Amino acid sequence: MLNWGRPFSILLFLDSNDYRNKYSRYECLLAVGNSTDNCTSLENVWQHHNTNRDWLFGHICYDYKNELEPKLTSAREAYFGFPLMHFFCPDTVCYISENKLAFTIESLVSEPDDIYALIQQEGAEVVGDIPKLSFTQKIGQAKYLDTISALRRHIADGDCYEINFCNKGYAENAYVAPLAVFNALNTLSPAPFAAYYRHQDNYMMCASPERYLHKHGETITSQPIKGTARRGQNEAEDAQQKDVLKNSLKDQAENVMIVDLTRNDLARCCELGTVTVDELFGIYTFPQVHQMISTVSGKLKANVPFTDALRYSFPMGSMTGAPKVKVMQLIEQYEQARRELFSGTVGYITPEGDFDFNVVIRSLFYNSSVRYLAYQTGGAITYDSDPQAEWDEMRLKAWALERIFS
């Protein structure tokens, strides 16, 4: 499917990599082409879907926050051409069912049998060499440690409770084949919300473990991640690492603050009294790390646009902190790079009005017109944070991306 879709200037591929939970609908989806006007605001998305009842695929950049909150700005330079928001009604959608028993093709422009024949003609191997590259850190270690200390002072002064702070790694004059990079990333770090996204000359290769927002019928669900532990070298050490994460008061404190923020966000769009915490401090294992994940859900208010769930919860609390507006102002002050699509979201909306969106983390971004490759990684800062430990966690997450090019 991906080799067939490679020539399209707009495509989004979403892969669950065999992770299963009660919210799963597909093993993978591919949407290509653009047969309608672009949706560049939540109002456009709702109006288009309400009129056409068709698939929509696309993204929301982190910096769309400025459209939702007039107090916020983004002054730093943008290196990628992703619009603040872009949703498209695809010419063709291909998807494999969750149980892998059915492959479905829906198309507005061609006969599905013809598309299937073309897909079958493509090779199963991804072609493209991956070069050796080194990445420059936007914020060096000494300044990073000083910034963590400054953020802890903001917390001590009562400006905020928790703040997500990130650093950028980048490589200039990088000649890479984006699909080959995604294939390598998805092989090394298979994740339940992996994504390969092309928007003209801009690419995203994503190995996200985190669901931002899911809608099924009237139920809205969010699954914030806060709390990370390195995988062990053997089974015993791995079990010990999981146990340490499970009982970490610092990670529980980070997690519960974001759970409370998520509950508050969902309460703005859900029926009174329906917002519940379905799971608190769940420990889940991924190829490089263990994660602490909680699940919050609620019943969407009747007779409101489903986009209200996005409007009142974006950006996701796990990538900001609390209180949300204040920490986003501090993020703008202390981070040295514009987030752009990082810590935004990509996903799909079905013809029925259900949707599933990820959190864009553990991702590489590539602007093929200027050969610029970058990523951002970080973590949640609380008063109890140790600056060196935060640097180490940030580098652990970065290593999972950088090692593809080593």
ZINORBEL-V705880 format. One record per backbone hydrogen bond with DSSP energy under -0.5 kcal/mol. NH is the residue of the N-H (numbers start at 1). CO is the residue of the C=O. If there is no record, write none. Layout:
BEGIN
NH_CO + NH_CO
END
This chain:
BEGIN
5_1 + 6_2 + 7_4 + 8_5 + 11_198 + 12_31 + 13_196 + 14_29 + 15_194 + 16_27 + 17_27 + 19_16 + 24_21 + 27_96 + 28_96 + 29_14 + 30_94 + 31_12 + 32_92 + 33_10 + 35_89 + 39_87 + 40_38 + 45_41 + 46_42 + 47_43 + 48_44 + 49_45 + 50_46 + 51_47 + 52_48 + 53_49 + 56_349 + 57_88 + 58_347 + 59_86 + 60_345 + 61_84 + 62_340 + 63_340 + 64_61 + 65_62 + 66_63 + 67_64 + 68_64 + 68_65 + 69_65 + 72_69 + 86_59 + 87_39 + 88_57 + 90_88 + 91_32 + 92_32 + 93_106 + 94_30 + 95_104 + 96_28 + 97_102 + 98_25 + 100_97 + 104_95 + 106_93 + 108_91 + 109_91 + 114_111 + 115_111 + 116_112 + 117_113 + 118_114 + 119_115 + 120_116 + 121_117 + 122_118 + 122_119 + 127_125 + 131_129 + 133_131 + 133_405 + 136_170 + 138_168 + 140_138 + 144_140 + 145_141 + 146_142 + 147_143 + 148_144 + 149_145 + 150_146 + 151_147 + 152_148 + 153_149 + 154_150 + 155_151 + 156_152 + 157_153 + 158_155 + 159_154 + 160_154 + 161_322 + 162_322 + 163_381 + 164_320 + 165_163 + 165_379 + 167_377 + 169_375 + 170_136 + 171_373 + 173_370 + 174_371 + 175_173 + 176_174 + 177_129 + 178_176 + 180_177 + 181_177 + 182_178 + 183_179 + 184_180 + 185_181 + 186_182 + 187_183 + 188_184 + 189_185 + 193_208 + 194_15 + 194_191 + 195_206 + 196_13 + 197_204 + 198_11 + 199_202 + 200_9 + 202_199 + 203_366 + 204_197 + 205_364 + 206_195 + 206_204 + 207_361 + 207_362 + 208_193 + 211_223 + 212_357 + 213_357 + 214_221 + 215_355 + 216_219 + 219_216 + 220_298 + 221_214 + 222_296 + 223_211 + 226_292 + 229_290 + 231_288 + 238_234 + 239_235 + 240_236 + 241_237 + 242_238 + 243_239 + 244_240 + 245_241 + 246_242 + 247_243 + 248_245 + 249_247 + 252_248 + 253_249 + 254_250 + 255_251 + 256_252 + 257_253 + 258_254 + 259_255 + 260_256 + 261_257 + 262_258 + 263_259 + 264_260 + 265_261 + 266_262 + 267_263 + 268_264 + 268_265 + 269_266 + 270_266 + 271_299 + 274_271 + 276_297 + 278_276 + 278_295 + 279_295 + 282_293 + 284_282 + 284_291 + 286_289 + 290_229 + 291_284 + 292_227 + 293_282 + 293_291 + 294_224 + 295_279 + 296_222 + 297_276 + 298_220 + 300_218 + 300_298 + 301_269 + 304_301 + 308_305 + 309_306 + 311_307 + 312_308 + 313_310 + 314_310 + 319_316 + 320_317 + 321_317 + 322_162 + 327_323 + 328_324 + 329_325 + 330_326 + 331_327 + 332_328 + 333_329 + 334_330 + 335_331 + 338_77 + 342_339 + 343_360 + 344_341 + 345_60 + 347_58 + 348_356 + 349_56 + 350_354 + 353_350 + 355_215 + 356_348 + 357_213 + 358_346 + 359_210 + 360_344 + 360_358 + 361_359 + 364_205 + 365_374 + 366_203 + 367_372 + 368_201 + 368_366 + 370_367 + 371_367 + 372_367 + 373_171 + 373_371 + 374_365 + 375_169 + 377_167 + 379_165 + 381_163 + 382_380 + 385_382 + 387_385 + 390_386 + 391_387 + 392_388 + 393_389 + 394_390 + 395_391 + 396_392 + 397_393 + 398_394 + 399_395 + 400_396 + 401_398 + 402_398 + 403_399 + 404_401 + 405_402 + 406_403
END
